């Protein structure tokens, strides 16, 4: 496996280390609506200079939702504004701010935590998946979270500091296959493996699934791991509702009866489509929280 990033997507949080450290110090006590209002003035410049990201989101609203050009333009603005809020919320959390959570489906997560076997928790680049690791605490099983090893030092330092008290350890993907062995070992020991299920990891094998009615490539890795180890797989979405509130949805990915007992590859493909179906549901509810800033469905779709 290569680095966990799409070839058109850097995968790192923007800003210099000094800017990020300043955000952490300030956002823990500053009024978030006031900060958001200042960011609203910056968004048009980001849209102008981040041309690739702008076009991918514009195509997303035009092609996936059928919006006209003018509405799609304002949709892209709303998307960038929401993305900025989510990033600021992350740094605010590092600085001590907390958010209200509305949680649906966490009973299954807690039930699996009380069982001896391991399981998968699959996230997506929509909403603010990282907050789930910070705020859904349990002391039964260690969560092993796969993260991109190329993130900035400030982000990694704060992640480690917050996760230190959350029964969660980070597995860094820096190229090579060491993280694959770590994830396999964690599941064999009855622990939780948490990773994203939407972005392709370099040259990793992919699976074609329908997302919002159009085929796209998803990484095979999370699903083949769950199928090979024969462990339950949950998908989790952490969606921003308002300034101080997030709504967390937890779903178990179920296999159709006709694929049970078949090969790991067939079961993995079915799990991937089950994930894609849940992703489609969430995007229909929260279209502006799609945070993949590249042509996810391909240039022609």
Secondary structure as GFF3:
##gff-version 3
##sequence-region A 1 301
A	DSSP	alpha_helix	17	27	.	.	.	ID=ss1
A	DSSP	alpha_helix	32	49	.	.	.	ID=ss2
A	DSSP	alpha_helix	51	59	.	.	.	ID=ss3
A	DSSP	pi_helix	60	64	.	.	.	ID=ss4
A	DSSP	alpha_helix	69	94	.	.	.	ID=ss5
A	DSSP	beta_strand	100	104	.	.	.	ID=ss6
A	DSSP	alpha_helix	106	113	.	.	.	ID=ss7
A	DSSP	beta_strand	119	123	.	.	.	ID=ss8
A	DSSP	alpha_helix	130	135	.	.	.	ID=ss9
A	DSSP	beta_strand	143	148	.	.	.	ID=ss10
A	DSSP	alpha_helix	153	163	.	.	.	ID=ss11
A	DSSP	beta_strand	168	173	.	.	.	ID=ss12
A	DSSP	alpha_helix	178	188	.	.	.	ID=ss13
A	DSSP	beta_strand	192	196	.	.	.	ID=ss14
A	DSSP	beta_strand	206	211	.	.	.	ID=ss15
A	DSSP	beta_strand	214	219	.	.	.	ID=ss16
A	DSSP	alpha_helix	221	229	.	.	.	ID=ss17
A	DSSP	beta_strand	232	242	.	.	.	ID=ss18
A	DSSP	beta_strand	245	252	.	.	.	ID=ss19
A	DSSP	three_ten_helix	257	259	.	.	.	ID=ss20
A	DSSP	alpha_helix	264	285	.	.	.	ID=ss21
A	DSSP	three_ten_helix	287	289	.	.	.	ID=ss22
###
